[in-house]
Amino acid sequence: MAEIFLLTDSEFGDIHIRINTRARNLIMKIQPDGSILMTVPPGVPEKKIRDFIDTYREAIRKKRQQCGAPEGIDWNYVIDAPHFRFTLSEGGKAGFQLRTKGREITLLCPPETDFTREGIQAWLHNVVQEALRERAKKVLPQRIAFLSELSGLGYKSVKINVSKGRWGSCSTRKDINLSCSLMLLPGHLIDYVILHELCHTVEMNHSERFWSLLDRFTHGCAKKQREELRKYNTF
């Protein structure tokens, strides 16, 4: 009989790991309910399993979304990014309250909160997204103003949205839209997206001239950072 144990991931929760003597490689399967089952050969170290999960994290996320997997927001839920940290904590009063201190945002919840109650997960998701948007409105306009002055690339206006498909966009009138999901990225990738859109104020395409211009402001790492960005997805 194959041995099975649980490995806890900060995003996906408990992952069932099945050790099979016949296995030669690490195999992952997303169950219809969104749960994750991995089959591994004997003796595979935990680090190798976690590295495998990290490598395919975006693909796992998309597959679980297709399965309708629950959001999984509960007392252990944490978003920990350089410019945005969101946690839940037990509150002393009835009702839900948001406590904000810089990048640290805590949702205080009643002790008796039932995270399985119908509709609660969708509501919590909206709370997180709104907190993310409010944080983005404080950070991103200042950052684009700084990078605009540094690069000499001007823009007309900037708006923060909740786009789930694009990190940013730039119109022919030099109006720039930025997704609040940028707050989940490392700082250098936030700058990459902003500079990408600023470069579109000069080159409204992805020609060699565009990439050459963007390279000037990313120390020659424009396409490398583009590939790095593909490991992330909007919230």
C-alpha positions as CSV (number, residue, x, y, z in Angstrom):
1,M,0.0,0.0,0.0
2,A,1.3,3.4,-0.9
3,E,2.2,5.7,2.0
4,I,0.3,9.1,2.0
5,F,1.2,12.2,4.0
6,L,0.1,15.8,4.0
7,L,2.3,18.7,2.9
8,T,0.9,22.2,3.7
9,D,1.4,25.0,1.2
10,S,0.8,28.6,2.1
11,E,-1.5,29.1,-0.9
12,F,-3.0,25.7,-1.7
13,G,-3.4,24.4,1.9
14,D,-2.9,20.6,2.4
15,I,-1.5,18.7,-0.5
16,H,-1.7,14.9,-0.4
17,I,1.6,13.3,-1.1
18,R,1.5,9.6,-2.1
19,I,4.8,7.7,-2.0
20,N,4.9,5.0,-4.7
21,T,7.8,2.6,-5.2
22,R,6.9,2.3,-8.9
23,A,7.1,6.0,-9.5
24,R,10.1,7.4,-11.3
25,N,9.0,11.1,-11.5
26,L,6.9,13.5,-9.6
27,I,3.4,13.5,-10.8
28,M,0.7,16.0,-9.8
29,K,-3.1,15.6,-10.3
30,I,-5.8,18.2,-9.6
31,Q,-8.9,16.5,-8.4
32,P,-12.4,17.6,-9.5
33,D,-12.9,19.3,-6.2
34,G,-9.7,21.3,-6.6
35,S,-7.7,19.2,-4.1
36,I,-4.1,18.4,-5.1
37,L,-2.6,14.9,-5.1
38,M,1.0,14.2,-5.8
39,T,2.7,10.9,-6.5
40,V,6.5,10.8,-5.7
41,P,9.2,8.1,-5.7
42,P,10.5,7.0,-2.3
43,G,13.2,9.2,-0.7
44,V,12.3,12.4,-2.5
45,P,13.2,15.3,-0.2
46,E,10.5,17.8,0.8
47,K,12.5,20.7,-0.8
48,K,12.3,19.0,-4.2
49,I,8.5,18.6,-3.8
50,R,8.1,22.2,-2.8
51,D,10.3,23.4,-5.7
52,F,8.1,21.3,-8.1
53,I,5.0,23.0,-6.7
54,D,6.6,26.5,-7.1
55,T,7.6,25.7,-10.7
56,Y,4.0,24.9,-11.7
57,R,2.2,27.2,-9.2
58,E,0.5,29.4,-11.9
59,A,-0.7,26.3,-13.8
60,I,-2.0,24.8,-10.6
61,R,-3.8,28.0,-9.7
62,K,-5.5,28.2,-13.1
63,K,-6.5,24.5,-13.0
64,R,-8.0,24.8,-9.6
65,Q,-9.9,27.9,-10.7
66,Q,-11.4,25.8,-13.5
67,C,-12.4,23.2,-11.0
68,G,-14.2,25.8,-9.0
69,A,-11.9,25.3,-6.0
70,P,-12.9,27.3,-2.9
71,E,-10.9,30.5,-2.1
72,G,-9.8,29.0,1.1
73,I,-9.8,32.2,3.2
74,D,-9.7,31.3,6.9
75,W,-7.7,32.1,10.0
76,N,-4.5,30.9,8.3
77,Y,-4.9,33.0,5.2
78,V,-1.9,35.3,4.5
79,I,-0.8,37.4,1.6
80,D,2.7,38.5,2.2
81,A,4.2,40.7,-0.6
82,P,6.8,43.5,-0.3
83,H,4.2,46.3,-0.5
84,F,1.1,44.5,0.8
85,R,0.5,42.1,3.7
86,F,-3.0,40.9,4.5
87,T,-3.9,38.6,7.5
88,L,-7.0,37.7,9.5
89,S,-7.2,37.9,13.3
90,E,-9.8,37.4,16.0
91,G,-11.5,40.6,17.0
92,G,-12.8,41.5,20.4
93,K,-16.0,43.1,19.1
94,A,-18.9,41.9,17.0
95,G,-18.7,42.4,13.3
96,F,-15.7,42.7,10.9
97,Q,-13.2,45.5,11.0
98,L,-10.2,46.4,8.9
99,R,-7.0,47.6,10.7
100,T,-4.4,49.3,8.5
101,K,-0.8,50.2,9.3
102,G,1.3,50.9,6.3
103,R,1.5,47.8,4.1
104,E,0.0,45.7,7.0
105,I,-3.7,45.2,6.7
106,T,-5.6,43.0,9.2
107,L,-9.2,41.9,9.0
108,L,-10.5,41.5,12.5
109,C,-13.2,38.8,12.6
110,P,-15.7,37.7,15.2
111,P,-14.4,34.7,17.2
112,E,-17.4,32.6,16.0
113,T,-16.8,33.3,12.2
114,D,-17.9,30.3,10.1
115,F,-15.7,30.4,7.0
116,T,-17.8,27.7,5.3
117,R,-21.1,29.7,5.5
118,E,-22.7,30.3,2.1
119,G,-21.4,33.5,0.5
120,I,-18.7,34.3,3.1
121,Q,-15.8,33.3,0.8
122,A,-17.0,35.6,-2.0
123,W,-17.4,38.5,0.5
124,L,-14.0,37.9,2.0
125,H,-12.5,37.9,-1.5
126,N,-14.0,41.2,-2.2
127,V,-12.7,42.6,1.1
128,V,-9.1,41.5,0.1
129,Q,-9.4,43.0,-3.3
130,E,-10.7,46.3,-2.0
131,A,-7.9,46.5,0.5
132,L,-5.5,45.7,-2.3
133,R,-7.0,48.5,-4.5
134,E,-6.8,51.0,-1.6
135,R,-3.2,50.2,-1.0
136,A,-2.4,50.5,-4.7
137,K,-4.0,53.9,-4.8
138,K,-1.5,55.1,-2.2
139,V,1.6,53.5,-3.7
140,L,1.4,53.3,-7.5
141,P,0.6,57.0,-8.4
142,Q,3.7,58.1,-6.5
143,R,5.8,55.4,-8.1
144,I,4.8,56.2,-11.7
145,A,5.4,59.9,-11.0
146,F,8.9,59.1,-9.8
147,L,9.7,56.8,-12.8
148,S,8.2,59.3,-15.2
149,E,10.5,62.0,-14.0
150,L,13.5,59.7,-13.9
151,S,13.0,58.4,-17.4
152,G,11.7,61.6,-19.0
153,L,8.6,59.7,-20.3
154,G,5.5,61.7,-19.6
155,Y,1.9,60.6,-19.2
156,K,-1.5,62.3,-19.0
157,S,-3.2,60.4,-16.2
158,V,-3.1,57.2,-14.2
159,K,-6.0,55.1,-12.9
160,I,-5.9,52.1,-10.7
161,N,-8.3,49.3,-11.6
162,V,-9.0,45.7,-10.7
163,S,-8.2,44.1,-14.0
164,K,-7.9,40.3,-13.8
165,G,-6.3,40.0,-17.2
166,R,-3.8,42.8,-17.6
167,W,-1.1,44.4,-15.4
168,G,-1.4,47.7,-17.2
169,S,-2.4,49.5,-20.4
170,C,-1.7,52.8,-22.1
171,S,-4.0,54.7,-24.5
172,T,-2.9,56.8,-27.5
173,R,-3.7,59.8,-25.3
174,K,-1.1,58.7,-22.8
175,D,-3.7,57.7,-20.2
176,I,-2.3,54.8,-18.1
177,N,-4.2,52.1,-16.3
178,L,-2.5,50.0,-13.7
179,S,-3.9,46.9,-12.0
180,C,-4.0,46.9,-8.2
181,S,-2.6,43.4,-8.4
182,L,0.8,45.0,-9.0
183,M,1.0,45.3,-5.2
184,L,1.6,41.5,-5.1
185,L,4.7,41.7,-7.2
186,P,8.4,42.2,-6.2
187,G,9.4,45.9,-6.4
188,H,11.5,45.5,-9.6
189,L,8.6,43.9,-11.4
190,I,6.2,46.7,-10.4
191,D,8.8,49.1,-11.9
192,Y,9.0,47.0,-15.0
193,V,5.2,47.1,-15.6
194,I,5.1,50.9,-15.0
195,L,8.1,51.5,-17.3
196,H,6.6,49.2,-19.9
197,E,3.5,51.4,-20.0
198,L,5.5,54.6,-20.0
199,C,7.4,53.4,-23.0
200,H,4.1,52.9,-24.8
201,T,3.6,56.7,-24.6
202,V,6.4,56.8,-27.2
203,E,6.1,53.5,-28.9
204,M,2.5,52.2,-29.2
205,N,3.7,48.7,-30.2
206,H,6.1,45.9,-29.2
207,S,8.6,46.6,-32.0
208,E,12.4,46.3,-31.6
209,R,12.4,50.1,-30.9
210,F,10.0,49.6,-28.0
211,W,12.1,46.8,-26.4
212,S,15.3,48.8,-27.0
213,L,13.7,51.8,-25.2
214,L,12.5,49.7,-22.3
215,D,16.0,48.1,-22.1
216,R,17.4,51.5,-21.5
217,F,15.4,51.8,-18.3
218,T,15.7,48.2,-17.1
219,H,19.4,47.8,-17.4
220,G,19.0,45.6,-20.4
221,C,16.7,43.2,-18.7
222,A,13.4,44.0,-20.3
223,K,12.7,40.6,-21.9
224,K,14.1,38.7,-18.9
225,Q,11.8,40.6,-16.6
226,R,8.9,39.9,-19.0
227,E,9.5,36.2,-18.6
228,E,9.7,36.6,-14.8
229,L,6.4,38.4,-14.8
230,R,4.7,35.5,-16.5
231,K,5.2,33.4,-13.3
232,Y,2.6,35.7,-11.6
233,N,-1.1,36.4,-12.3
234,T,-3.5,39.1,-11.4
235,F,-5.5,38.7,-8.3
